[in-house]
Amino acid sequence: MKSFRGMTALVTGASSGLGSEFARQLSLEVSQLLITSRRADRLQALSKEIQAKSPQIKVCWFSADLSCQKGREILCDWLTAERLEIDILINNAGCGDYGLFEESQFDRIQSLLELNVISLTYLTRFVLPQMIRKKRGIIINIGSIVGRKPLPTCAAYSGSKSYVHAFSEALRLEIEGSGVTLTVIAPGPLHTEFFYRASRNDSEEKPFVPPFMWVPLEKVVHESLAAAKAGKAFYVPGFYTRIASLLHYLTPSFFLKPIYRMILPIHSRNDSSKKNSLRCSLPLQ
Ligand SMILES: NC(=O)c1ccc[n+]([C@@H]2O[C@H](COP(=O)([O-])OP(=O)(O)OC[C@H]3O[C@@H](n4cnc5c(N)ncnc54)[C@H](OP(=O)(O)O)[C@@H]3O)[C@@H](O)[C@H]2O)c1
């Protein structure tokens, strides 16, 4: 079991939700905490809050837009200029886009891929050589249960998180024995700003989620850090979410289609395809 004592941690997407909670819980153990996202006021308030509770550690914040290459470079240039070497990287910043893909705005999809895929890959590439040289490091990549089994109405998001899972699994095998570990966390639904931001009309619109699958942020982060310390490759926080995600993963998509049609806003086209399918007596495909 690894310890975080004396380490420097970088948390992306720390201005809200899961990222803020990672920062709070890490601050109880690390000696230096670096937090980043775009909203400087939130980062400043969080670093003040953490510094007040943990005066023994050093907290620094840096505002950067990780969905563009310039933002990613500015962050890494700052780390280099300040000689800040990262021992723990929490690749948490991420966003969604909820709705039919054919109705999506491509610039939104592009930013999503830039943030969820490119930024995570870029930061991992940036810190990994330092970690391997020092023979110590922990990377936590935040995936999702829909990265394991894709969900209609979240096509690009599911695809981006599938990348996180595949990339992380391959990289973990590459770095085995180097002293650096990589853990993918696949959370289920969380009460954060995520759904509001993923919605295309500034609402809390989201897929139906059974109440037992919502896991409190504190628990998600606590279990995630324990999984990373134990060197686990993959972890789904929350017992019921773990079971539900496993069942979802093992069930062939064919059997899930009727359920998706009941709980997801994909009815319009399916209403007409339903008529056709009844007429043809063929299974929906
Ligand atoms: N909520 C869920 O149900 C759920 C489920 C599974 C996985 N996840 C994953 O968990 C992670 C955290 O999400 P969350 O639920 O905590 O959502 P959240 O509250 O919306 O937090 C997202 C964080 O990412 C940052 N961010 C967004 N766009 C950015 C950009 N262009 N550049 C830099 N930072 C950016 C946001 O800060 P700024 O806006 O200040 O930049 C914010 O701090 C994401 O990877 C998400 O995919 C969430």
The ligand as an ORCA input file, in Angstrom:
! r2SCAN-3c Opt
* xyz 0 1
  N     -20.820     13.607    -12.552
  C     -20.938     12.384    -12.998
  O     -22.029     11.802    -12.988
  C     -19.726     11.653    -13.521
  C     -19.822     10.268    -13.735
  C     -18.713      9.577    -14.204
  C     -17.534     10.266    -14.457
  N     -17.479     11.618    -14.253
  C     -16.220     12.287    -14.561
  O     -15.743     12.907    -13.383
  C     -14.892     13.997    -13.733
  C     -15.263     15.204    -12.895
  O     -16.557     15.615    -13.240
  P     -17.577     16.222    -12.177
  O     -18.705     15.291    -12.069
  O     -16.871     16.653    -10.956
  O     -18.122     17.480    -13.007
  P     -17.961     19.052    -12.786
  O     -18.434     19.437    -11.434
  O     -18.616     19.683    -13.979
  O     -16.383     19.290    -12.831
  C     -15.666     19.344    -14.027
  C     -14.346     20.041    -13.763
  O     -13.621     20.108    -14.998
  C     -13.202     21.454    -15.208
  N     -13.175     21.787    -16.629
  C     -14.221     21.769    -17.495
  N     -13.825     22.210    -18.694
  C     -12.503     22.531    -18.576
  C     -11.538     23.067    -19.463
  N     -11.854     23.357    -20.724
  N     -10.278     23.271    -19.004
  C      -9.948     22.981    -17.722
  N     -10.828     22.470    -16.840
  C     -12.087     22.260    -17.259
  C     -14.254     22.303    -14.511
  O     -13.719     23.555    -14.114
  P     -13.835     24.950    -14.914
  O     -15.200     25.035    -15.513
  O     -13.562     25.963    -13.856
  O     -12.754     24.924    -15.948
  C     -14.548     21.476    -13.281
  O     -13.619     21.768    -12.275
  C     -15.042     14.171    -15.232
  O     -13.956     13.576    -15.894
  C     -16.319     13.423    -15.548
  O     -16.342     12.956    -16.874
  C     -18.535     12.319    -13.777
*
